[in-house]
């Protein structure tokens, strides 16, 4: 398990703490990560606990949130800079807790896999190698489900870690645990 303690905030949240290896976050008002597409605005105000990322890796994270308001979101972020990043996790939209991934290479795109209102801890996994990422979420039946394969070159300054946002309010609570960063798994697409 990766130690969360040596991380640092991009946009420190309203309230946060690390206890027994778990990161607890309460979001500030109208926080988000997004660039241009469809909505026409740029937001780089979300909360991101940054740790150095290796050039290639598989990372998994278990997290949960008190999803109540449109676009409440929590999960894992991988960031090169303000124009090149991805976030994946759960995003609350239209009464659904979507497994969601946004890949940004100057402009953001958004893909969702709608789920009924799920609660409790959820786990996702991202593998980075060959200038690409492969993202999965862990289904209720214990199998990994593919979310996305995307072009995403990493640099020496890439960071990774927990992310939480609440674009329509403040006070969204999210909890993160069991961040693991290992060498890339053997078969990231089907494993």
N, C-alpha and C positions, 0 to 999 in steps of 0.2 A: 504494500500500500504506500502511496506517495504521501509524504508529510505536507500538509497544507500550510503549516506555520510560516515557511519562508516566502509566501506569496506577498503581493502588494496590489492595492486597488487601482483600477482605472475607474474613477467616479465612486468614491466611498459612499456606501449607503447610509441611510438615516440611522440605522442601528444594526450592529453585527457583533459576532463573537465566535471564537473557536473554543470548543470544550470537548475533551475526549476524542479528538480527531474529527469532530463534526463542525461544519461551518453553518451558522444560522444567520439569515439575512432578513432585514425588513427594508423594503424599497422606499426610495424617495419619490417625490411627486413627478408624474409624467416622464418616466425614464424609458429609454428605448435605444435600440441599434437598428438603423435603416438608412438606405441611400437611394434616393430619387424615384425608383420604379413605381409606377402607378400613382403613388401618393404625392410625388413631386417635392418632398422635403428630405432633409438630411438630419438624422438624429444620431448622436454618439454619446448619449448621456446614461446608458444602462450601466449596471454594476457588474464588473468583471474582476474576479480574483485571479491575478496573473502569476503563472509559474513558467519557467523556461521550458520550451518543447524541444525534444530531440529532432533531428532531421527526418527520421523515420520512426514510427512507433504505432502501437495500439494503446488507446486510452479508453477506460471505462469509468463511469461515474453513476452512483446511485443518488437519487434526489427526490424530493417531494415538495409540494407547495399547497397553499390554501387558495386554490383557483376560484375566484368569484366574479371578477370583472373582466370585460372584454380585453383581450390581449395580455392578461397576466401570463408571465412566462418564466420558466426556470430550466436550466440545463447546462450544457457544456459549450464553451466558446474556444475557438482557435483563431488567433489574430496575428497578422503580419504588421498591419498598420490600419489607420482609419478608413482606408479605401479597399482593403483586402482582409476579409475575415469570414468566419462562418459561425453560426450558432445553431444548436440543435437541442431539442428537449420536448417539453410539453408547453403548448400555448393554448390558452382558453379563448375560444371564438365561437359565436353563435350557439352557445349551449353545449359545446363539445370540448373535450380535452384532447386536442390534436397532438399526435407526435408530429413535430414540425422541424423543418430545417431551412435556414436562410443561408445562401451562399452569395457572398458579395465580392465582386471583382470590379470596383468602381460603382456599379449599379447592383442593387440587391434583387434576388429572386426569392420566392417563397414556395415551398412544397409542404403539403400536409397529408397526414394519414388520419382520418377522423376516427375517433374512438368514443364509445359511450363515456359518461362521466366517471372516469377511473379515479381512484384515490389511493393513497399510500405510496410507498417507495416505488420508483420506476428506475430502470437501468438502461443506459445507452452506451454504445461503443463506436469509436471512430478509429480507423486505421489510416495512416498517412504513409505512402510510399510511391515512388515513380511519379512524382509531381501530381498526385491525385489523392483524394480521400474516399473512403468507403464507410458509410454510416449505417448503423443498425440500432434497433431498439429490442429489448428483451420482452417477448410476449408473455401473457399470463400463463401459457403452457410451458414456459421455460426454453422456447426456441428463439434464436436471433432472427429478426425480420428486417430485410433490407429497406432502408429509407432512401439512399441516394448514393450514386457514384458521381464525383465531380472533379473537374480539373482544378487543382489547387496547389501550386508550387509553394513550398515552405522556404524560409530564409533562416539565417543564423539568429535573427531577432524574434522569431515566432514565439508566441506565448500561448499557454493553454490553461484552462481552469473553469470553475463554476461561474455561471452568469445568471442574473435575475433582472427582470424589467417589469414595469407596470405602466404602460403608456397612457392609461386613462385615470390613474389615481396614485396615491401613495399608500403605504402600509401593507403591501403584499408580502406575506411571509413565506420564505423558502428555506429548506434544509438540505445540506449536501454531505455525503459521506462516501467512503470507500473509493476515492479517486485512485486508480491504478494506471501507471504508465509503464509499458513493457516494450521489448522489441516487437516488431510487427508479427502478427499471427501468420501461420503458414498459408492459409487460403482465405483471405479477408472477404472475398465476394460470397463464398458459399459456406464459410465455417462458423 
